[in-house]
Amino acid sequence: MGGALTAGTSSRTAPVHDPALGEVTKHVRLGNATDLDAAVAAATEAFATWGRTSIARRQQVMFGFREILNNRRDELAAILTSEHGKVLSDAAGEIARGLEVVEFACGSPHLSKGAHSLEVATDVDVYSLKEPLGVVGVITPFNFPAMVPLWFVPIAIATGNTVVLKPSEKDPSSSNWIAEAFAEAGLPPGVLNVVHGDKEAVDALLTHPDVSSISFVGSTPIARYVYETGTAHGKRVQALGGAKNHMLVLPDADLDLVADAAVNAGFGSAGERCMAVSVVVAVDPIGDDLIDRITDRMGKLVTGDGRRACDMGPLITREHRDKVAGYLDVAEADGASVVVDGRAVEADGAADGFWLGPTLVDHVPTTSKVYTDEIFGPVLSVVRVATYEEGVDLVNGGPYGNGTAIFTHDGGAARRFVRDAQVGMVGVNVPIPVPVAYHSFGGWKQSLFGDAKAYGPQGVDFFTREKAVTSRWMDPSHGGINLGFPRND
């Protein structure tokens, strides 16, 4: 923090694993409230200068960071794989999506301009300014330890704010790398501060009187807690929560395309992503055929160490692996059919790795926790329905509203689905409809708490606040007294 590595005052630590090896490779110091106070103080001091730094200078820093990130992305990808476990190609894809937001932030001055109206009344002009908030807090999850910080930090910095970033303690090193790269790009000390920690650090950030806003990505229960606690302490909050994303497959769809999409979207990053396809909703009579095609593709996947030529890596911790695997017992007890059982996977990796192979469960009852819970692992459920309307009811019936997709050759059905689906992001023959950086990311219902989505135009709006100025400069010939009510003429 404050441009230098500090040990902090806390003595508590947490283990950081290499999930493919199943062993602890380092420990991270868990910052306490005192450490968080020091980070906010550094950010507050830096804001006095950074908030008034020219747009041109801020852009120079952002362009410099963009070049560092682009040129050294393999270095960051290796860090991601060593601490999260995702395969190197997936880690590279994560960085590429984060890089898009950095590039958007390079051009964000266009969106942070104000407006000006002349002669709204005689000799009266009105104009608006977009000013930075001040010190902003960012709390990010373990599943995308580089991309999610890059959703928020570049836009916050580019618009003149200073940042306190609290990454996941499970894979903390990516945030250190990002902070060091920003410093190398010329970012002044104190503008970006990284505090590692757990709930103690989070609570200190949520309640700190000098923090103006909170950006969060994580599970829905924690997102609700962050939103309620942050807003109760007068902060602007965007809290992105969980999901249970459905992919509706109509009988006219290209089933080879659907099978490829279901496997890619269900098992990429070991299913540890909020935009993963968790449920395939098959409008019969295509269910059996689709199951066969998905099963065939799953048989060709290699689970193992992400540094090898594998398709899918381990889960983040042994506890999480066991929790996800436990849902297969639930599925069988609820009458579902486990078509492909990932518990039996022979991984290309160390015996102690946190392995669970791709798993396919058919005929999942919609009353089962396998259907209702956000499992956050490589478990793909299939639900059979008889009609389009029944499928849409499933998409809309749950508490989440993050993403969904439809696969069909019928343009009319697709267009209707876009309007019918009560979610924030919709794909048409696209299984993971994550918007590009110049749009905004976020869901509906219990997938988003707060009014602002992440990055894009809404990201710029979130990290700025508008000030309206009404001014009158009298003509030198003006004179006299008029006690009447001002007239707009």
C-alpha positions in Angstrom: 0.0 0.0 0.0 1.1 3.6 -0.5 3.5 2.4 -3.3 5.4 -0.1 -1.1 5.1 -3.7 0.2 4.2 -3.7 3.9 3.9 -6.5 6.4 1.0 -4.9 8.2 0.2 -5.3 11.8 -1.8 -8.5 11.8 -0.2 -11.9 12.7 -3.0 -14.0 11.1 -2.3 -15.8 7.9 -4.1 -18.1 5.4 -2.7 -20.8 3.2 -2.5 -20.4 -0.5 -2.6 -23.7 -2.4 -1.5 -25.0 -5.8 -4.7 -26.8 -6.5 -3.1 -29.2 -9.1 -0.6 -30.3 -6.5 -2.9 -30.2 -3.5 -0.3 -28.6 -1.4 0.3 -25.2 0.3 2.8 -23.2 -1.6 2.7 -20.0 0.5 0.8 -18.1 3.2 -0.8 -14.7 2.8 -0.9 -12.2 5.7 -4.6 -11.3 6.6 -4.8 -7.6 7.1 -6.9 -6.3 10.0 -8.8 -3.0 10.5 -5.6 -1.2 11.3 -4.0 -2.2 8.1 -7.2 -1.2 6.2 -7.1 2.2 7.9 -3.5 2.7 6.7 -4.5 1.8 3.1 -7.4 4.2 3.1 -5.2 6.9 4.6 -2.7 6.4 1.8 -5.5 6.5 -0.8 -7.0 9.6 0.7 -3.7 11.4 0.6 -3.1 10.4 -3.0 -6.6 11.5 -4.0 -5.8 15.1 -3.2 -3.4 15.1 -6.2 -4.7 12.3 -8.4 -8.2 13.6 -8.4 -6.9 16.8 -10.0 -4.3 15.2 -12.3 -4.9 16.0 -15.9 -6.9 13.6 -18.0 -3.9 13.4 -20.4 -1.6 12.2 -17.6 -4.1 9.6 -16.4 -4.4 8.3 -20.0 -0.6 8.1 -20.3 -0.6 5.8 -17.2 -3.4 3.7 -18.5 -1.8 3.3 -21.9 1.5 2.3 -20.2 -0.3 -0.3 -18.0 -2.0 -1.6 -21.1 1.4 -2.3 -22.8 2.8 -4.0 -19.7 -0.2 -6.2 -19.3 -0.3 -7.1 -23.0 3.5 -7.8 -23.2 3.7 -9.8 -20.0 0.3 -11.6 -20.0 2.0 -15.1 -20.0 3.7 -14.1 -16.7 0.4 -13.3 -15.1 -1.3 -16.4 -16.6 1.3 -18.6 -14.9 0.4 -16.9 -11.6 -3.3 -17.5 -12.2 -2.8 -21.2 -13.0 -0.5 -21.8 -10.0 -3.0 -20.4 -7.5 -6.4 -21.0 -9.0 -5.7 -24.1 -11.0 -7.4 -23.1 -14.3 -5.5 -24.3 -17.4 -3.1 -21.8 -19.0 -5.2 -21.2 -22.1 -8.2 -20.3 -19.9 -6.0 -18.0 -17.8 -4.8 -16.3 -21.0 -8.5 -15.9 -22.0 -9.3 -14.3 -18.6 -6.5 -11.8 -19.1 -7.6 -11.0 -22.6 -11.1 -10.1 -21.3 -9.6 -7.9 -18.6 -7.3 -6.3 -21.2 -10.5 -5.2 -23.1 -11.6 -3.2 -20.1 -8.2 -1.6 -19.7 -8.4 -0.5 -23.4 -11.9 0.8 -22.7 -10.5 2.8 -19.8 -7.9 4.3 -22.1 -10.8 6.0 -23.9 -13.1 6.6 -21.0 -12.5 10.4 -21.0 -15.0 10.5 -23.8 -17.7 9.2 -21.4 -16.7 11.3 -18.4 -17.4 14.6 -20.2 -20.1 16.9 -19.0 -22.6 18.8 -20.9 -23.2 22.5 -21.5 -26.4 24.4 -22.3 -26.3 28.1 -23.3 -28.9 30.7 -22.5 -31.3 28.6 -20.5 -32.5 32.0 -19.4 -31.3 35.5 -20.2 -27.5 35.4 -19.8 -27.8 32.1 -17.8 -25.8 29.0 -18.8 -26.1 25.5 -17.2 -23.3 22.9 -17.4 -22.6 19.6 -15.8 -19.4 18.1 -14.6 -18.5 14.5 -13.8 -16.1 14.3 -10.9 -14.4 11.3 -9.2 -15.9 9.9 -6.0 -12.7 9.8 -4.0 -11.5 6.6 -2.3 -13.3 3.6 -3.7 -13.2 0.0 -2.4 -13.1 -3.1 -4.6 -13.7 -6.6 -3.3 -13.0 -9.4 -5.8 -13.5 -13.3 -5.9 -11.2 -16.2 -6.3 -12.5 -17.5 -9.6 -11.2 -14.6 -11.8 -8.3 -13.1 -9.7 -7.1 -11.0 -12.6 -10.2 -10.2 -14.8 -12.5 -9.0 -12.1 -10.0 -6.5 -10.6 -9.5 -5.3 -14.1 -13.3 -4.8 -14.5 -13.2 -2.1 -11.8 -9.7 -0.7 -11.0 -8.8 0.7 -14.5 -12.0 2.6 -14.8 -11.9 3.9 -11.2 -8.3 5.1 -11.7 -8.9 6.6 -15.2 -11.8 8.7 -13.8 -9.6 10.1 -11.0 -10.4 7.9 -8.0 -8.0 6.1 -5.7 -8.5 2.5 -4.9 -8.3 0.0 -2.0 -8.5 -3.5 -3.5 -9.2 -6.5 -1.3 -8.7 -9.6 -3.4 -9.6 -13.2 -2.5 -7.2 -14.7 0.0 -7.3 -18.0 -1.9 -5.3 -16.6 -4.9 -3.9 -13.2 -3.9 -0.8 -12.8 -6.0 -2.5 -11.6 -9.2 -3.6 -8.4 -7.5 0.0 -7.7 -6.3 1.2 -8.2 -9.9 -1.4 -5.7 -11.2 -0.5 -3.1 -8.6 3.2 -3.5 -9.4 2.5 -3.2 -13.1 0.5 0.0 -12.5 3.4 1.4 -10.5 5.8 0.5 -13.3 3.4 2.4 -15.7 3.8 5.6 -13.6 0.9 5.4 -11.3 1.7 7.5 -8.2 2.0 5.8 -4.8 -1.3 5.5 -2.9 -3.5 5.6 -6.0 -3.9 1.7 -5.9 -3.5 -0.1 -2.6 -3.9 -3.8 -2.1 -5.0 -5.2 1.3 -5.1 -8.9 1.7 -7.5 -10.2 4.2 -10.8 -11.9 5.1 -14.1 -10.8 6.7 -12.3 -8.5 9.1 -10.8 -6.5 6.3 -14.0 -6.6 4.3 -16.1 -5.2 7.2 -13.5 -2.5 7.8 -13.8 -1.4 4.2 -17.6 -1.5 4.1 -17.8 0.7 7.2 -14.9 3.1 6.8 -16.1 6.7 6.7 -13.6 7.8 4.1 -14.5 5.1 1.5 -17.1 6.5 -1.0 -18.1 3.3 -2.9 -17.8 -0.5 -3.0 -17.6 -2.8 -6.0 -18.1 -6.5 -5.3 -18.3 -9.8 -7.1 -19.1 -13.0 -5.3 -22.0 -15.2 -4.0 -25.5 -13.8 -3.6 -25.6 -14.0 0.2 -22.4 -12.1 0.5 -23.4 -9.6 -2.2 -26.6 -8.9 -0.3 -24.5 -8.4 2.9 -22.1 -6.1 1.1 -24.9 -4.0 -0.4 -26.8 -3.7 2.9 -23.8 -2.9 5.0 -22.2 -0.6 2.5 -25.3 1.4 1.8 -26.1 1.6 5.5 -22.8 3.4 5.9 -23.6 5.9 3.1 -21.7 4.3 0.3 -22.5 3.8 -3.4 -22.5 0.0 -3.9 -22.5 -2.3 -6.9 -22.6 -5.9 -5.7 -22.7 -8.7 -8.3 -24.0 -12.0 -6.9 -24.5 -15.6 -8.0 -26.3 -17.3 -10.8 -27.9 -20.4 -12.1 -27.7 -20.0 -15.9 -30.0 -21.9 -18.2 -29.5 -22.8 -21.9 -32.8 -23.4 -23.6 -32.5 -25.8 -26.6 -35.3 -25.9 -29.1 -35.9 -28.9 -31.3 -34.7 -27.2 -34.5 -31.3 -26.3 -33.0 -28.0 -27.7 -34.4 -27.4 -30.3 -31.8 -23.7 -30.6 -32.6 -23.3 -26.8 -32.0 -25.4 -27.2 -28.8 -23.3 -30.0 -27.5 -20.0 -28.1 -28.1 -21.5 -25.0 -26.5 -22.8 -27.0 -23.4 -19.4 -28.6 -22.8 -17.5 -25.4 -23.3 -19.8 -23.3 -21.2 -20.3 -25.9 -18.5 -16.8 -27.0 -17.8 -14.5 -24.1 -18.7 -12.6 -22.9 -15.6 -13.9 -26.1 -13.9 -17.4 -24.5 -13.8 -16.2 -21.9 -11.3 -17.7 -18.9 -13.0 -20.9 -17.0 -12.6 -21.6 -17.2 -16.3 -21.2 -20.9 -16.6 -24.1 -22.9 -18.1 -25.4 -24.9 -15.2 -28.7 -26.2 -16.7 -29.4 -27.3 -20.2 -33.2 -27.1 -20.8 -34.0 -29.5 -23.6 -37.3 -29.3 -25.4 -38.1 -32.9 -26.2 -37.9 -35.0 -28.3 -34.2 -34.0 -28.6 -33.2 -34.8 -25.0 -31.8 -38.3 -25.5 -29.9 -37.3 -28.7 -28.4 -34.3 -27.0 -27.3 -36.3 -24.0 -25.5 -38.7 -26.3 -23.6 -35.9 -28.1 -22.6 -34.2 -24.9 -21.5 -37.5 -23.3 -19.4 -38.3 -26.4 -17.6 -34.9 -26.1 -17.1 -35.2 -22.4 -15.3 -38.5 -22.9 -12.6 -36.7 -24.9 -11.8 -34.1 -22.2 -8.6 -34.4 -20.2 -8.7 -33.2 -16.6 -5.4 -32.4 -15.0 -2.6 -29.9 -14.2 -3.2 -26.6 -16.0 0.4 -26.4 -17.0 0.1 -29.5 -19.1 -2.0 -30.1 -22.3 -5.2 -30.5 -20.3 -8.7 -29.2 -21.0 -9.9 -28.6 -17.4 -8.0 -28.1 -14.1 -8.8 -28.8 -10.5 -11.1 -26.9 -8.2 -9.8 -24.1 -5.9 -9.7 -26.0 -2.6 -10.2 -29.5 -1.3 -13.2 -28.3 0.7 -14.9 -26.9 -2.3 -14.1 -30.0 -4.4 -15.8 -32.2 -1.7 -18.8 -29.8 -1.5 -19.4 -30.0 -5.2 -18.9 -33.7 -5.3 -21.5 -34.0 -2.6 -24.2 -32.8 -4.9 -23.9 -36.0 -6.9 -25.1 -37.9 -3.9 -28.0 -35.5 -3.7 -28.8 -36.0 -7.4 -29.0 -39.8 -7.0 -31.1 -39.5 -3.9 -33.5 -37.2 -5.7 -34.0 -39.6 -8.6 -31.7 -37.9 -11.2 -29.4 -40.0 -13.4 -25.7 -39.4 -13.1 -24.6 -40.0 -16.7 -21.0 -39.0 -16.4 -19.5 -39.2 -12.8 -16.6 -36.8 -12.3 -15.7 -38.4 -9.0 -14.1 -41.3 -11.0 -11.8 -39.1 -13.0 -8.2 -40.1 -13.6 -6.5 -36.8 -13.6 -3.3 -35.9 -15.4 -1.7 -34.5 -12.3 -0.6 -35.1 -8.8 -2.6 -37.6 -6.8 -3.4 -35.0 -4.1 -4.8 -32.4 -6.5 -8.3 -31.2 -6.0 -9.8 -33.2 -8.8 -13.4 -33.5 -9.9 -14.0 -34.4 -13.6 -16.7 -33.0 -15.8 -20.1 -34.4 -14.6 -23.4 -34.7 -16.4 -26.7 -35.3 -14.6 -29.9 -36.0 -16.6 -33.6 -35.8 -15.6 -32.8 -33.4 -12.7 -36.0 -32.6 -10.7 -36.5 -28.9 -10.4 -37.1 -29.4 -6.7 -33.6 -30.8 -6.2 -30.8 -28.7 -4.7 -28.8 -29.9 -7.7 -31.1 -27.7 -9.7 -31.8 -24.8 -7.3 -28.3 -24.2 -5.8 -25.4 -22.5 -7.5 -23.0 -25.4 -7.4 -20.0 -23.5 -8.8 -18.3 -26.6 -10.2 -18.1 -28.8 -13.3 -21.7 -30.2 -12.9 -24.0 -29.8 -15.9 -27.7 -30.6 -15.3 -30.2 -31.5 -18.0 -33.9 -30.8 -17.5 -36.5 -32.0 -20.0 -39.5 -29.9 -21.0 -42.3 -30.3 -23.5 -42.6 -26.7 -24.8 -40.8 -23.4 -25.3 -43.2 -21.8 -22.7 -42.2 -24.4 -20.1 -38.6 -23.7 -20.7 -39.0 -19.9 -20.3 -40.8 -20.5 -17.1 -37.8 -22.3 -15.7 -35.4 -19.6 -16.9 -37.6 -16.9 -15.1 -38.7 -18.9 -12.1 -35.5 -18.9 -10.1 -34.1 -16.2 -7.8 -31.2 -15.3 -10.1 -31.2 -13.3 -13.3 -27.6 -13.3 -14.5 -27.3 -14.9 -17.9 -29.2 -17.2 -20.2 -29.1 -18.5 -23.8 -31.3 -20.0 -26.5 -30.2 -22.3 -29.3 -32.4 -22.3 -32.3 -32.6 -21.7 -36.1 -35.9 -19.9 -35.6 -35.3 -16.1 -35.6 -38.8 -15.4 -34.4 -38.4 -17.7 -31.4 -35.0 -16.1 -30.6 -36.4 -12.6 -30.8 -39.3 -13.6 -28.5 -36.9 -15.2 -26.0 -34.8 -12.1 -25.8 -37.9 -10.2 -24.7 -39.3 -13.0 -22.5 -36.1 -13.8 -20.5 -36.0 -12.0 -17.2 -32.2 -11.8 -17.0 -29.6 -9.2 -17.5 -27.6 -10.9 -20.3 -29.0 -13.1 -23.1 -27.2 -15.2 -25.7 -28.7 -16.3 -29.0 -26.7 -19.3 -30.1 -24.0 -17.9 -27.7 -23.7 -19.9 -24.5 -21.8 -17.3 -22.4 -23.1 -13.9 -23.3 -20.6 -11.8 -21.5 -20.7 -8.3 -23.0 -17.7 -6.7 -24.6 -16.0 -4.0 -22.5 -17.8 -1.0 -24.1 -21.1 -2.5 -22.9 -21.8 -3.3 -19.2 -21.9 -6.6 -17.3 -24.5 -7.5 -14.7 -27.7 -9.4 -14.0 -31.2 -8.9 -12.6 -32.9 -10.0 -9.5 -30.6 -11.6 -6.9 -27.7 -11.5 -9.3 -27.1 -7.8 -8.8 -27.6 -5.5 -5.8 -27.4 -1.8 -6.6 -28.2 0.1 -9.8 -24.9 0.0 -11.7 -23.5 -2.8 -13.7 -19.8 -3.4 -14.1 -17.5 -1.7 -16.6 -18.7 -0.1 -19.8 -20.7 3.2 -19.7 -22.3 2.2 -16.4 -18.9 1.6 -14.9 -17.9 5.2 -15.7 -21.1 6.5 -14.3 -20.6 4.5 -11.1 -17.2 5.9 -10.4 -18.2 9.5 -11.1 -20.8 11.9 -9.7 -22.4 14.7 -11.5 -22.3 18.3 -10.5 -24.6 20.8 -12.2 -23.5 24.5 -12.4 -25.9 27.3 -13.2 -24.0 30.6 -14.0 -24.9 34.1 -15.0 -22.3 36.6 -16.3 -24.0 40.0 -16.5 -23.6 42.2 -19.6 -21.7 45.3 -18.5 -24.7 47.4 -19.5 -27.0 45.6 -17.1 -28.1 47.5 -14.0 -31.1 48.2 -11.8 -33.0 46.3 -9.1 -35.8 43.9 -9.7 -37.4 42.1 -6.8 -39.7 40.0 -8.9 -39.4 36.3 -9.3 -36.8 35.4 -11.9 -38.3 34.9 -15.4 -37.1 32.4 -18.0 -37.2 34.8 -21.0 
